[in-house]
């Protein structure tokens, strides 16, 4: 994601490799978001796949990386920027089902039947790397553990989806938005950015779609949280005034 000027830094500064990355050789351009502190063991799993990826590709804001039902060929890693994944609804609208920032993988939804179950588009000018799933199968024969790494990452996505469904079924609108903002805060903090002062790259409409709320409800809920002095909002710029209070909405 892009952040306010005082929060910006190069997404590709060097970082020490987690010791558990062996036997995959760590490249010298390993980005700092792959430091294991980002997501613990998951960070080392992502690192293992990224070290097998070749080349970089820039994806412009609004550009699709792949579309729902496209043939599944690659697993992607976000090096910089951010993406949203969407599902097409019967009425022609799109349902946002996830957001992805630097340090996360895209495309795993295609493993099941060889077609992508969702589409992915860039929320801002972004950069990705990729590895062919066919090539990954070939490497698995020579490198023990790659298959289990992919399985763990797919399992993590399943758990993530289940947690999202629980949130939609059990939390009110204020709690959903608070949980979303806290999740953004934690992810950014893990990557070395401010936990309380950041810009959202997704629109309020996208946030509402992801949280199962209308645009009007999202706007009203932002105002309510601001009135409670839990945060300050200036369009997409968020300043969390009371992290503890937001967690207890």
C-alpha positions as CSV (number, residue, x, y, z in Angstrom):
1,X,0.0,0.0,0.0
2,X,1.0,3.6,-0.4
3,X,1.2,5.5,2.8
4,X,1.4,9.2,3.9
5,X,4.7,10.7,2.9
6,X,6.2,10.3,6.4
7,X,5.5,6.6,6.3
8,X,6.9,5.7,2.9
9,X,10.0,3.6,2.5
10,X,11.5,1.3,-0.1
11,X,9.6,-2.0,-0.2
12,X,12.7,-3.8,-1.3
13,X,15.3,-3.1,1.4
14,X,17.4,-6.1,2.5
15,X,16.4,-8.2,5.4
16,X,18.0,-11.2,7.1
17,X,16.5,-14.5,6.0
18,X,14.7,-16.6,8.5
19,X,16.8,-19.6,9.5
20,X,13.9,-21.9,8.6
21,X,14.2,-20.8,4.9
22,X,16.8,-23.5,4.2
23,X,17.2,-25.4,1.9
24,X,15.9,-22.6,-0.4
25,X,18.7,-20.2,-1.2
26,X,17.7,-16.6,-0.2
27,X,18.1,-14.0,-3.0
28,X,20.0,-10.8,-2.3
29,X,16.9,-8.8,-3.2
30,X,14.6,-10.4,-0.6
31,X,12.2,-7.7,0.4
32,X,11.8,-6.6,4.0
33,X,8.2,-7.6,4.2
34,X,9.4,-11.2,4.2
35,X,11.1,-10.9,7.5
36,X,9.6,-13.6,9.6
37,X,8.1,-11.1,12.1
38,X,5.4,-10.3,9.5
39,X,3.4,-13.4,10.1
40,X,5.6,-15.9,11.9
41,X,5.8,-19.4,10.3
42,X,3.6,-18.2,7.4
43,X,6.4,-15.6,6.6
44,X,8.9,-18.4,6.1
45,X,6.4,-20.3,3.9
46,X,5.9,-17.3,1.7
47,X,9.7,-16.8,1.5
48,X,10.2,-20.3,0.3
49,X,7.9,-19.7,-2.6
50,X,9.2,-16.2,-3.4
51,X,12.7,-17.6,-3.7
52,X,11.4,-19.8,-6.5
53,X,9.8,-17.0,-8.4
54,X,11.3,-15.4,-11.5
55,X,11.0,-11.9,-12.8
56,X,8.9,-8.9,-11.8
57,X,5.7,-7.5,-13.3
58,X,4.2,-4.1,-12.8
59,X,0.4,-4.0,-12.5
60,X,-1.3,-0.6,-12.9
61,X,-4.0,0.7,-10.6
62,X,-7.3,-0.9,-11.7
63,X,-5.6,-3.6,-13.9
64,X,-6.7,-7.2,-13.5
65,X,-4.0,-9.7,-12.6
66,X,-6.5,-12.5,-13.4
67,X,-10.2,-12.9,-13.7
68,X,-12.7,-15.3,-12.2
69,X,-12.7,-18.6,-14.2
70,X,-9.4,-17.8,-15.9
71,X,-7.1,-20.8,-16.4
72,X,-4.8,-21.2,-13.3
73,X,-1.2,-21.0,-14.3
74,X,0.8,-19.0,-11.7
75,X,1.0,-18.2,-8.0
76,X,1.9,-14.6,-7.4
77,X,3.6,-12.7,-4.6
78,X,2.9,-9.0,-3.9
79,X,6.2,-7.1,-3.7
80,X,4.6,-3.6,-3.5
81,X,1.2,-2.1,-3.6
82,X,-2.1,-3.9,-2.9
83,X,-4.8,-5.9,-4.5
84,X,-8.4,-6.9,-4.0
85,X,-10.0,-10.2,-4.9
86,X,-13.6,-10.3,-6.0
87,X,-16.4,-12.7,-6.9
88,X,-18.9,-12.1,-9.6
89,X,-22.6,-12.0,-8.4
90,X,-25.6,-13.1,-10.5
91,X,-26.8,-9.5,-10.8
92,X,-23.5,-8.5,-12.5
93,X,-22.0,-6.8,-9.4
94,X,-18.8,-7.8,-7.7
95,X,-18.3,-9.0,-4.1
96,X,-15.0,-8.2,-2.5
97,X,-13.8,-11.2,-0.7
98,X,-10.2,-10.2,0.3
99,X,-7.5,-7.6,0.3
100,X,-3.8,-8.4,-0.2
101,X,-0.8,-6.2,0.6
102,X,2.9,-6.6,0.2
103,X,4.1,-9.9,1.6
104,X,1.0,-11.9,0.7
105,X,0.3,-14.4,-2.1
106,X,-2.4,-14.4,-4.8
107,X,-3.7,-17.2,-7.0
108,X,-4.0,-20.1,-4.6
109,X,-7.7,-20.3,-5.3
110,X,-6.9,-21.9,-8.6
111,X,-5.3,-25.0,-7.2
112,X,-8.6,-26.8,-6.7
113,X,-9.8,-27.2,-10.2
114,X,-7.3,-25.4,-12.5
115,X,-9.5,-22.3,-12.8
116,X,-9.4,-19.2,-10.6
117,X,-12.4,-19.0,-8.2
118,X,-12.1,-15.3,-8.0
119,X,-10.6,-12.3,-9.8
120,X,-7.8,-10.0,-8.6
121,X,-7.2,-6.4,-9.5
122,X,-4.6,-3.8,-8.3
123,X,-5.9,-1.1,-5.9
124,X,-2.8,1.0,-6.8
125,X,0.2,0.8,-9.0
126,X,1.8,-2.5,-7.7
127,X,4.5,-5.0,-8.5
128,X,4.3,-8.8,-8.3
129,X,6.5,-11.8,-9.0
130,X,5.3,-15.2,-10.0
131,X,6.0,-18.9,-10.3
132,X,4.4,-21.3,-12.7
133,X,2.4,-24.0,-10.8
134,X,3.6,-26.6,-13.3
135,X,7.2,-25.6,-12.5
136,X,6.4,-25.8,-8.8
137,X,5.3,-29.4,-9.3
138,X,8.6,-30.2,-11.1
139,X,10.6,-28.6,-8.3
140,X,8.7,-30.4,-5.7
141,X,10.3,-33.7,-6.9
142,X,13.8,-32.3,-6.1
143,X,13.0,-30.1,-3.1
144,X,11.4,-31.7,-0.1
145,X,8.8,-29.7,1.6
146,X,7.4,-27.5,-1.2
147,X,4.2,-29.5,-1.4
148,X,3.6,-29.1,2.3
149,X,4.4,-25.4,2.1
150,X,1.7,-24.9,-0.5
151,X,-0.8,-27.0,1.6
152,X,0.0,-24.9,4.7
153,X,-0.6,-21.6,2.8
154,X,-3.9,-22.9,1.3
155,X,-5.0,-24.0,4.8
156,X,-4.2,-20.5,6.1
157,X,-6.5,-19.0,3.4
158,X,-9.3,-21.4,4.4
159,X,-8.9,-20.4,8.1
160,X,-8.9,-16.8,7.0
161,X,-12.1,-17.3,5.1
162,X,-13.8,-19.0,8.0
163,X,-12.8,-16.2,10.3
164,X,-14.3,-13.7,7.9
165,X,-17.6,-15.7,7.7
166,X,-17.8,-15.8,11.6
167,X,-17.2,-12.0,11.7
168,X,-20.0,-11.4,9.1
169,X,-22.4,-13.6,11.1
170,X,-21.7,-12.4,14.6
171,X,-20.6,-8.7,14.6
172,X,-22.6,-5.6,14.2
173,X,-21.6,-2.9,11.7
174,X,-19.4,-0.9,14.2
175,X,-17.7,-4.1,15.3
176,X,-17.0,-5.2,11.7
177,X,-15.5,-1.9,10.7
178,X,-13.5,-1.7,14.0
179,X,-12.1,-5.3,13.4
180,X,-11.2,-4.4,9.8
181,X,-9.3,-1.2,10.9
182,X,-7.5,-3.1,13.7
183,X,-6.5,-5.8,11.2
184,X,-5.1,-3.1,8.9
185,X,-3.3,-1.6,11.9
186,X,-1.7,-4.9,12.9
187,X,-0.6,-5.8,9.4
188,X,1.0,-2.4,8.8
189,X,2.7,-2.5,12.3
190,X,4.2,-5.9,11.5
191,X,5.7,-4.4,8.4
192,X,7.3,-1.5,10.3
193,X,4.8,1.2,9.5
194,X,2.7,3.2,11.9
195,X,-0.1,1.2,13.6
196,X,-2.2,4.3,14.1
197,X,-1.7,6.6,11.1
198,X,-2.2,5.2,7.7
199,X,-4.0,5.6,4.4
200,X,-6.5,3.0,3.1
201,X,-6.1,2.2,-0.5
202,X,-9.5,0.5,-0.9
203,X,-12.6,2.6,-1.4
204,X,-15.4,2.7,1.1
205,X,-17.5,0.8,-1.4
206,X,-14.9,-2.0,-1.4
207,X,-14.8,-2.0,2.4
208,X,-18.5,-2.2,2.6
209,X,-18.6,-5.1,0.1
210,X,-16.0,-7.0,2.0
211,X,-17.8,-6.4,5.3
212,X,-21.3,-7.1,4.0
213,X,-22.4,-3.5,4.6
214,X,-23.8,-0.8,2.3
215,X,-21.8,2.3,1.4
216,X,-24.2,4.4,3.5
217,X,-23.7,2.2,6.5
218,X,-19.9,2.3,6.2
219,X,-20.0,6.1,6.0
220,X,-22.3,6.4,8.9
221,X,-20.2,4.0,11.0
222,X,-17.0,5.9,10.3
223,X,-18.8,9.0,11.5
224,X,-20.0,7.2,14.7
225,X,-16.5,5.9,15.5
226,X,-15.1,9.4,15.0
227,X,-17.8,10.9,17.2
228,X,-16.7,8.4,19.9
229,X,-13.2,9.9,19.6
230,X,-11.8,6.5,18.6
231,X,-10.4,7.7,15.3
232,X,-10.1,10.6,13.0
233,X,-11.0,10.3,9.3
234,X,-10.0,12.4,6.4
235,X,-11.2,10.6,3.3
236,X,-8.9,7.6,3.2
237,X,-6.5,8.9,5.8
238,X,-7.1,7.2,9.2
239,X,-5.6,8.2,12.5
240,X,-6.6,5.8,15.3
241,X,-6.9,7.8,18.5
242,X,-7.7,4.9,20.9
243,X,-6.6,1.5,19.8
244,X,-7.8,-0.1,23.1
245,X,-11.2,1.6,22.8
246,X,-11.5,0.5,19.1
247,X,-10.9,-3.1,20.2
248,X,-13.7,-2.9,22.7
249,X,-16.4,-1.5,20.4
